[in-house]
Amino acid sequence: MVGTKTGKRKGKKGYDPSKFPVFAVTVDVVILTIAAGRLQVLLVRRGAEPYKGRWAIPGGFKRPEETLQEAARRELVEETGVEGAGLLTQFGAYGDPGRDPRMNVVSVAHLAVLPEVGDLITGSDAAGAFLVPVSEALQGSVALAFDHARILADAVERVRADLDLTGIATLFVGPTFTLTELREVYEAAWGIRLDPSNFRRRVVGEEGWVIPTRRRARPGSTGGKPAELFRAGRRWQQGSPVRRSRPNVLRPGSSAREGRRSPATAGKRLT
């Protein structure tokens, strides 16, 4: 799907637009990040009807003069203050009758992953914005407006599949990262635990995945030798060093951490 600019409608002889169904186009933007070792999604609390007070994916109506990408970026900034979301990828369109009680609405969903979202500042019709664990949103602990639970589920499945096939894992971490930070991306998204030694052999032992920076991360609160910092190599353009189909990478008898936290304490609150 490719967004195109919409100019002023020029009437043509014999063409009557009123004979066709009227519907609106919206954009929804799923922003995913890793925080506290968990896959988190940026949600806003709706400040207007319908679904006033409910959680929702940031988004809104496309303006006639905007492309879909322009509308997605504008809505994201207006509702959350998040700018520079990098590559916004369209991953689905949703137009079931009745999905929006206001009118017939088709929404084009976009996905972006970020190392961190930064400071959140509400605006537009959003009453608040938080990072919320994806598991809580998908399991119903956090009720979402419209069909946003379906949209979020599709976005998460897209990321899980892309982790197998692309270098999307590097978009979750900064320009430099530790192997632990990189490993936590897979663990949080796939809901599994990976054996650290096997993971290191896959990523460091095979040439081209990561490049040592000869620098180390800041010391942690528990002390000990700071971890090495790496940057992504060119081989990520060809795929991923870790695949769910390789069982020897998993740590036997373990699963990803799944604590329970409320949305108010799960991430950064608006200021």
C-alpha atoms as a printed R data frame, in Angstrom:
    type eleno elety resid chain resno       x       y       z
1   ATOM     1    CA   MET     A     1   0.000   0.000   0.000
2   ATOM     2    CA   VAL     A     2   1.346   3.390  -0.975
3   ATOM     3    CA   GLY     A     3  -0.009   6.715   0.237
4   ATOM     4    CA   THR     A     4  -0.749   9.313  -2.448
5   ATOM     5    CA   LYS     A     5  -1.625  12.964  -2.148
6   ATOM     6    CA   THR     A     6  -5.271  13.834  -2.568
7   ATOM     7    CA   GLY     A     7  -5.949  17.069  -4.399
8   ATOM     8    CA   LYS     A     8  -9.204  18.949  -4.813
9   ATOM     9    CA   ARG     A     9 -11.831  16.803  -6.461
10  ATOM    10    CA   LYS     A    10 -12.530  17.816 -10.039
11  ATOM    11    CA   GLY     A    11 -15.981  16.908 -11.204
12  ATOM    12    CA   LYS     A    12 -16.290  15.112 -14.516
13  ATOM    13    CA   LYS     A    13 -19.192  15.170 -16.826
14  ATOM    14    CA   GLY     A    14 -21.557  12.321 -16.013
15  ATOM    15    CA   TYR     A    15 -19.878  11.548 -12.685
16  ATOM    16    CA   ASP     A    16 -21.865  12.074  -9.483
17  ATOM    17    CA   PRO     A    17 -19.843  11.401  -6.277
18  ATOM    18    CA   SER     A    18 -23.022  11.370  -4.176
19  ATOM    19    CA   LYS     A    19 -23.989   8.050  -5.738
20  ATOM    20    CA   PHE     A    20 -21.114   6.328  -3.962
21  ATOM    21    CA   PRO     A    21 -20.893   5.402  -0.272
22  ATOM    22    CA   VAL     A    22 -19.324   7.997   1.998
23  ATOM    23    CA   PHE     A    23 -16.512   6.821   4.269
24  ATOM    24    CA   ALA     A    24 -13.531   8.277   6.089
25  ATOM    25    CA   VAL     A    25  -9.887   7.201   6.163
26  ATOM    26    CA   THR     A    26  -7.919   7.106   9.408
27  ATOM    27    CA   VAL     A    27  -4.398   6.097  10.357
28  ATOM    28    CA   ASP     A    28  -3.377   4.125  13.439
29  ATOM    29    CA   VAL     A    29   0.260   3.998  14.553
30  ATOM    30    CA   VAL     A    30   1.581   1.054  16.594
31  ATOM    31    CA   ILE     A    31   4.806   2.048  18.359
32  ATOM    32    CA   LEU     A    32   6.664  -0.851  19.987
33  ATOM    33    CA   THR     A    33   9.718  -0.688  22.223
34  ATOM    34    CA   ILE     A    34  11.510  -2.752  24.856
35  ATOM    35    CA   ALA     A    35  11.396  -1.390  28.410
36  ATOM    36    CA   ALA     A    36  12.199  -3.208  31.654
37  ATOM    37    CA   GLY     A    37  12.846  -6.343  29.598
38  ATOM    38    CA   ARG     A    38   9.311  -6.425  28.197
39  ATOM    39    CA   LEU     A    39   7.729  -5.651  24.852
40  ATOM    40    CA   GLN     A    40   5.712  -2.470  25.334
41  ATOM    41    CA   VAL     A    41   3.262  -0.532  23.196
42  ATOM    42    CA   LEU     A    42   2.569   3.189  23.271
43  ATOM    43    CA   LEU     A    43  -1.111   3.787  24.028
44  ATOM    44    CA   VAL     A    44  -3.175   6.922  24.575
45  ATOM    45    CA   ARG     A    45  -6.218   7.374  26.774
46  ATOM    46    CA   ARG     A    46  -9.023   8.818  24.689
47  ATOM    47    CA   GLY     A    47 -10.234  12.225  25.802
48  ATOM    48    CA   ALA     A    48 -13.334  12.328  23.599
49  ATOM    49    CA   GLU     A    49 -16.175  10.100  22.477
50  ATOM    50    CA   PRO     A    50 -16.481   7.458  21.272
51  ATOM    51    CA   TYR     A    51 -14.784   5.292  23.897
52  ATOM    52    CA   LYS     A    52 -13.879   8.273  26.057
53  ATOM    53    CA   GLY     A    53 -11.457   7.160  28.781
54  ATOM    54    CA   ARG     A    54 -10.504   3.929  27.002
55  ATOM    55    CA   TRP     A    55  -7.009   3.023  25.844
56  ATOM    56    CA   ALA     A    56  -6.288   3.264  22.130
57  ATOM    57    CA   ILE     A    57  -3.518   3.161  19.576
58  ATOM    58    CA   PRO     A    58  -2.471   6.704  18.561
59  ATOM    59    CA   GLY     A    59  -4.116   7.842  15.349
60  ATOM    60    CA   GLY     A    60  -6.829   9.884  13.737
61  ATOM    61    CA   PHE     A    61  -8.438  11.061  10.537
62  ATOM    62    CA   LYS     A    62  -6.403  11.656   7.396
63  ATOM    63    CA   ARG     A    63  -6.709  15.155   5.989
64  ATOM    64    CA   PRO     A    64  -7.492  15.539   2.259
65  ATOM    65    CA   GLU     A    65  -4.137  17.178   1.493
66  ATOM    66    CA   GLU     A    66  -2.025  14.573   3.361
67  ATOM    67    CA   THR     A    67  -0.418  11.335   2.348
68  ATOM    68    CA   LEU     A    68  -0.979   8.414   4.703
69  ATOM    69    CA   GLN     A    69   2.588   8.718   6.015
70  ATOM    70    CA   GLU     A    70   2.138  12.424   6.685
71  ATOM    71    CA   ALA     A    71  -1.100  11.795   8.544
72  ATOM    72    CA   ALA     A    72   0.477   9.039  10.643
73  ATOM    73    CA   ARG     A    73   3.421  11.208  11.667
74  ATOM    74    CA   ARG     A    74   1.204  14.204  12.453
75  ATOM    75    CA   GLU     A    75  -1.194  12.205  14.616
76  ATOM    76    CA   LEU     A    76   1.665  10.572  16.483
77  ATOM    77    CA   VAL     A    77   3.228  13.934  17.334
78  ATOM    78    CA   GLU     A    78  -0.101  15.568  18.230
79  ATOM    79    CA   GLU     A    79  -1.239  12.794  20.570
80  ATOM    80    CA   THR     A    80   2.038  11.690  22.176
81  ATOM    81    CA   GLY     A    81   4.802  14.162  21.347
82  ATOM    82    CA   VAL     A    82   6.860  11.363  19.757
83  ATOM    83    CA   GLU     A    83   8.810  12.606  16.751
84  ATOM    84    CA   GLY     A    84  11.356  10.959  14.499
85  ATOM    85    CA   ALA     A    85   9.700   7.547  14.645
86  ATOM    86    CA   GLY     A    86  11.929   6.437  11.798
87  ATOM    87    CA   LEU     A    87  10.501   4.094   9.229
88  ATOM    88    CA   LEU     A    88   6.733   3.796   9.462
89  ATOM    89    CA   THR     A    89   5.648   0.602   7.734
90  ATOM    90    CA   GLN     A    90   2.080  -0.027   6.628
91  ATOM    91    CA   PHE     A    91   1.082  -3.521   7.717
92  ATOM    92    CA   GLY     A    92  -2.689  -3.691   7.376
93  ATOM    93    CA   ALA     A    93  -5.988  -2.047   6.494
94  ATOM    94    CA   TYR     A    94  -9.142  -2.432   8.598
95  ATOM    95    CA   GLY     A    95 -12.591  -1.609   7.304
96  ATOM    96    CA   ASP     A    96 -15.147  -3.970   8.834
97  ATOM    97    CA   PRO     A    97 -18.628  -2.406   9.020
98  ATOM    98    CA   GLY     A    98 -19.342  -1.090  12.503
99  ATOM    99    CA   ARG     A    99 -15.704  -0.924  13.634
100 ATOM   100    CA   ASP     A   100 -16.254   2.783  14.329
101 ATOM   101    CA   PRO     A   101 -19.652   3.857  15.738
102 ATOM   102    CA   ARG     A   102 -19.380   7.311  14.147
103 ATOM   103    CA   MET     A   103 -19.446   6.298  10.499
104 ATOM   104    CA   ASN     A   104 -17.952   3.914   7.976
105 ATOM   105    CA   VAL     A   105 -14.194   4.231   8.591
106 ATOM   106    CA   VAL     A   106 -11.266   2.488   6.939
107 ATOM   107    CA   SER     A   107  -8.040   2.619   8.935
108 ATOM   108    CA   VAL     A   108  -4.546   2.054   7.539
109 ATOM   109    CA   ALA     A   109  -2.273   0.744  10.293
110 ATOM   110    CA   HIS     A   110   1.395   1.675  10.557
111 ATOM   111    CA   LEU     A   111   4.185   0.130  12.625
112 ATOM   112    CA   ALA     A   112   7.416   1.557  14.002
113 ATOM   113    CA   VAL     A   113   9.861   0.225  16.584
114 ATOM   114    CA   LEU     A   114  12.027   2.499  18.726
115 ATOM   115    CA   PRO     A   115  14.886   2.050  21.207
116 ATOM   116    CA   GLU     A   116  12.996   4.454  23.499
117 ATOM   117    CA   VAL     A   117  10.065   6.826  23.137
118 ATOM   118    CA   GLY     A   118  11.477   9.741  25.112
119 ATOM   119    CA   ASP     A   119   9.264  12.213  26.958
120 ATOM   120    CA   LEU     A   120   5.553  11.846  26.269
121 ATOM   121    CA   ILE     A   121   3.459  14.981  25.893
122 ATOM   122    CA   THR     A   122  -0.252  14.742  25.225
123 ATOM   123    CA   GLY     A   123  -2.236  16.891  22.873
124 ATOM   124    CA   SER     A   124  -5.086  16.785  20.384
125 ATOM   125    CA   ASP     A   125  -7.899  14.562  21.732
126 ATOM   126    CA   ALA     A   126  -5.648  12.342  23.885
127 ATOM   127    CA   ALA     A   127  -6.009  12.620  27.663
128 ATOM   128    CA   GLY     A   128  -2.828  10.727  28.477
129 ATOM   129    CA   ALA     A   129  -0.151   8.486  26.975
130 ATOM   130    CA   PHE     A   130   1.714   5.563  28.505
131 ATOM   131    CA   LEU     A   131   3.893   2.621  27.653
132 ATOM   132    CA   VAL     A   132   1.887  -0.509  28.407
133 ATOM   133    CA   PRO     A   133   3.125  -4.123  28.329
134 ATOM   134    CA   VAL     A   134   1.858  -5.760  25.154
135 ATOM   135    CA   SER     A   135   0.865  -8.886  27.089
136 ATOM   136    CA   GLU     A   136  -1.554  -6.883  29.244
137 ATOM   137    CA   ALA     A   137  -3.181  -5.282  26.218
138 ATOM   138    CA   LEU     A   138  -3.524  -8.557  24.296
139 ATOM   139    CA   GLN     A   139  -4.767 -10.563  27.280
140 ATOM   140    CA   GLY     A   140  -7.517  -8.058  28.050
141 ATOM   141    CA   SER     A   141  -6.080  -6.569  31.233
142 ATOM   142    CA   VAL     A   142  -6.111  -3.259  29.374
143 ATOM   143    CA   ALA     A   143  -9.300  -2.819  27.337
144 ATOM   144    CA   LEU     A   144  -8.708  -1.149  23.976
145 ATOM   145    CA   ALA     A   145 -11.106   0.992  21.953
146 ATOM   146    CA   PHE     A   146 -12.430   0.141  18.498
147 ATOM   147    CA   ASP     A   147 -10.735  -2.939  16.983
148 ATOM   148    CA   HIS     A   148  -7.328  -1.885  18.283
149 ATOM   149    CA   ALA     A   149  -6.727  -5.204  20.045
150 ATOM   150    CA   ARG     A   150  -6.840  -6.896  16.649
151 ATOM   151    CA   ILE     A   151  -4.573  -4.261  15.106
152 ATOM   152    CA   LEU     A   152  -2.059  -4.593  17.949
153 ATOM   153    CA   ALA     A   153  -2.083  -8.391  17.693
154 ATOM   154    CA   ASP     A   154  -1.375  -8.180  13.966
155 ATOM   155    CA   ALA     A   155   1.488  -5.724  14.575
156 ATOM   156    CA   VAL     A   156   3.079  -7.977  17.179
157 ATOM   157    CA   GLU     A   157   2.840 -11.000  14.883
158 ATOM   158    CA   ARG     A   158   4.459  -8.950  12.132
159 ATOM   159    CA   VAL     A   159   7.381  -8.086  14.414
160 ATOM   160    CA   ARG     A   160   7.765 -11.682  15.601
161 ATOM   161    CA   ALA     A   161   7.939 -12.889  12.011
162 ATOM   162    CA   ASP     A   162  10.317 -10.109  10.971
163 ATOM   163    CA   LEU     A   163  12.698 -11.009  13.807
164 ATOM   164    CA   ASP     A   164  13.156 -14.346  12.065
165 ATOM   165    CA   LEU     A   165  13.734 -12.883   8.632
166 ATOM   166    CA   THR     A   166  15.067  -9.333   8.888
167 ATOM   167    CA   GLY     A   167  17.319  -7.066  10.935
168 ATOM   168    CA   ILE     A   168  14.439  -5.421  12.782
169 ATOM   169    CA   ALA     A   169  16.003  -6.409  16.127
170 ATOM   170    CA   THR     A   170  18.625  -3.681  15.663
171 ATOM   171    CA   LEU     A   171  15.890  -1.024  15.473
172 ATOM   172    CA   PHE     A   172  14.896  -1.825  19.066
173 ATOM   173    CA   VAL     A   173  18.380  -0.921  20.337
174 ATOM   174    CA   GLY     A   174  20.415   2.251  19.982
175 ATOM   175    CA   PRO     A   175  23.379   2.862  17.659
176 ATOM   176    CA   THR     A   176  25.505   0.999  20.200
177 ATOM   177    CA   PHE     A   177  24.240  -1.805  22.406
178 ATOM   178    CA   THR     A   178  25.220  -4.689  24.641
179 ATOM   179    CA   LEU     A   179  24.563  -8.302  23.728
180 ATOM   180    CA   THR     A   180  22.153  -8.507  26.671
181 ATOM   181    CA   GLU     A   181  20.094  -5.646  25.272
182 ATOM   182    CA   LEU     A   182  19.996  -7.305  21.872
183 ATOM   183    CA   ARG     A   183  19.084 -10.690  23.349
184 ATOM   184    CA   GLU     A   184  16.247  -9.148  25.366
185 ATOM   185    CA   VAL     A   185  14.613  -7.976  22.134
186 ATOM   186    CA   TYR     A   186  14.140 -11.574  20.986
187 ATOM   187    CA   GLU     A   187  13.143 -12.783  24.435
188 ATOM   188    CA   ALA     A   188  10.544 -10.070  24.962
189 ATOM   189    CA   ALA     A   189   8.998 -10.350  21.488
190 ATOM   190    CA   TRP     A   190   8.977 -14.146  21.246
191 ATOM   191    CA   GLY     A   191   8.136 -14.840  24.884
192 ATOM   192    CA   ILE     A   192  11.059 -17.223  25.338
193 ATOM   193    CA   ARG     A   193  14.424 -17.348  27.097
194 ATOM   194    CA   LEU     A   194  17.617 -17.651  25.083
195 ATOM   195    CA   ASP     A   195  20.805 -19.227  26.339
196 ATOM   196    CA   PRO     A   196  23.311 -16.333  26.669
197 ATOM   197    CA   SER     A   197  26.313 -18.427  25.621
198 ATOM   198    CA   ASN     A   198  24.637 -19.808  22.510
199 ATOM   199    CA   PHE     A   199  23.314 -16.365  21.648
200 ATOM   200    CA   ARG     A   200  26.795 -14.876  21.872
201 ATOM   201    CA   ARG     A   201  28.201 -17.609  19.619
202 ATOM   202    CA   ARG     A   202  25.516 -16.909  17.038
203 ATOM   203    CA   VAL     A   203  25.961 -13.132  17.046
204 ATOM   204    CA   VAL     A   204  29.669 -12.656  17.739
205 ATOM   205    CA   GLY     A   205  31.077 -15.940  16.477
206 ATOM   206    CA   GLU     A   206  29.655 -15.485  12.995
207 ATOM   207    CA   GLU     A   207  31.279 -12.596  11.148
208 ATOM   208    CA   GLY     A   208  29.287  -9.550  10.067
209 ATOM   209    CA   TRP     A   209  26.501  -9.380  12.642
210 ATOM   210    CA   VAL     A   210  28.067  -7.059  15.205
211 ATOM   211    CA   ILE     A   211  31.156  -4.853  15.277
212 ATOM   212    CA   PRO     A   212  33.020  -4.191  18.555
213 ATOM   213    CA   THR     A   213  33.274  -0.507  19.449
214 ATOM   214    CA   ARG     A   214  36.090  -1.051  21.978
215 ATOM   215    CA   ARG     A   215  33.946   0.781  24.499
216 ATOM   216    CA   ARG     A   216  31.880  -0.432  27.418
217 ATOM   217    CA   ALA     A   217  28.473   0.399  28.848
218 ATOM   218    CA   ARG     A   218  28.076   2.379  32.033
219 ATOM   219    CA   PRO     A   219  28.529   0.309  35.198
220 ATOM   220    CA   GLY     A   220  25.321  -1.184  36.561
221 ATOM   221    CA   SER     A   221  23.925  -0.740  40.058
222 ATOM   222    CA   THR     A   222  25.132  -4.237  41.023
223 ATOM   223    CA   GLY     A   223  28.737  -3.458  40.132
224 ATOM   224    CA   GLY     A   224  30.934  -5.792  38.154
225 ATOM   225    CA   LYS     A   225  32.723  -5.306  34.863
226 ATOM   226    CA   PRO     A   226  30.681  -3.178  32.398
227 ATOM   227    CA   ALA     A   227  29.433  -4.993  29.313
228 ATOM   228    CA   GLU     A   228  30.989  -4.544  25.882
229 ATOM   229    CA   LEU     A   229  29.288  -2.222  23.414
230 ATOM   230    CA   PHE     A   230  28.704  -3.243  19.803
231 ATOM   231    CA   ARG     A   231  27.170  -1.715  16.722
232 ATOM   232    CA   ALA     A   232  25.244  -3.502  13.992
233 ATOM   233    CA   GLY     A   233  27.129  -4.932  11.038
234 ATOM   234    CA   ARG     A   234  25.998  -5.146   7.443
235 ATOM   235    CA   ARG     A   235  24.929  -8.761   7.667
236 ATOM   236    CA   TRP     A   236  21.630  -7.706   9.284
237 ATOM   237    CA   GLN     A   237  20.551  -6.624   5.809
238 ATOM   238    CA   GLN     A   238  20.436 -10.325   4.920
239 ATOM   239    CA   GLY     A   239  18.372 -11.554   7.843
240 ATOM   240    CA   SER     A   240  18.843 -12.500  11.482
241 ATOM   241    CA   PRO     A   241  21.415 -14.649  13.313
242 ATOM   242    CA   VAL     A   242  18.711 -16.050  15.606
243 ATOM   243    CA   ARG     A   243  15.749 -18.086  14.396
244 ATOM   244    CA   ARG     A   244  12.899 -19.584  16.360
245 ATOM   245    CA   SER     A   245  13.427 -22.747  14.321
246 ATOM   246    CA   ARG     A   246  16.841 -23.256  15.969
247 ATOM   247    CA   PRO     A   247  15.978 -24.914  19.301
248 ATOM   248    CA   ASN     A   248  19.595 -25.115  20.482
249 ATOM   249    CA   VAL     A   249  19.551 -21.352  21.084
250 ATOM   250    CA   LEU     A   250  16.845 -21.711  23.730
251 ATOM   251    CA   ARG     A   251  17.524 -22.152  27.394
252 ATOM   252    CA   PRO     A   252  15.899 -25.474  28.390
253 ATOM   253    CA   GLY     A   253  12.870 -25.319  30.663
254 ATOM   254    CA   SER     A   254  12.558 -21.546  30.744
255 ATOM   255    CA   SER     A   255  10.275 -18.841  29.389
256 ATOM   256    CA   ALA     A   256  10.428 -15.084  29.142
257 ATOM   257    CA   ARG     A   257   9.792 -12.977  32.225
258 ATOM   258    CA   GLU     A   258   6.146 -12.045  32.510
259 ATOM   259    CA   GLY     A   259   5.530  -9.859  35.519
260 ATOM   260    CA   ARG     A   260   2.294  -8.028  36.094
261 ATOM   261    CA   ARG     A   261   2.368  -4.249  36.143
262 ATOM   262    CA   SER     A   262  -0.324  -1.652  35.859
263 ATOM   263    CA   PRO     A   263  -0.305   0.787  32.907
264 ATOM   264    CA   ALA     A   264   0.355   3.664  35.283
265 ATOM   265    CA   THR     A   265   3.664   2.129  36.392
266 ATOM   266    CA   ALA     A   266   4.592   0.239  33.232
267 ATOM   267    CA   GLY     A   267   6.365   3.087  31.529
268 ATOM   268    CA   LYS     A   268   6.754   6.809  31.263
269 ATOM   269    CA   ARG     A   269   3.771   8.979  31.986
270 ATOM   270    CA   LEU     A   270   2.988  12.210  30.190
271 ATOM   271    CA   THR     A   271   4.288  15.466  31.501
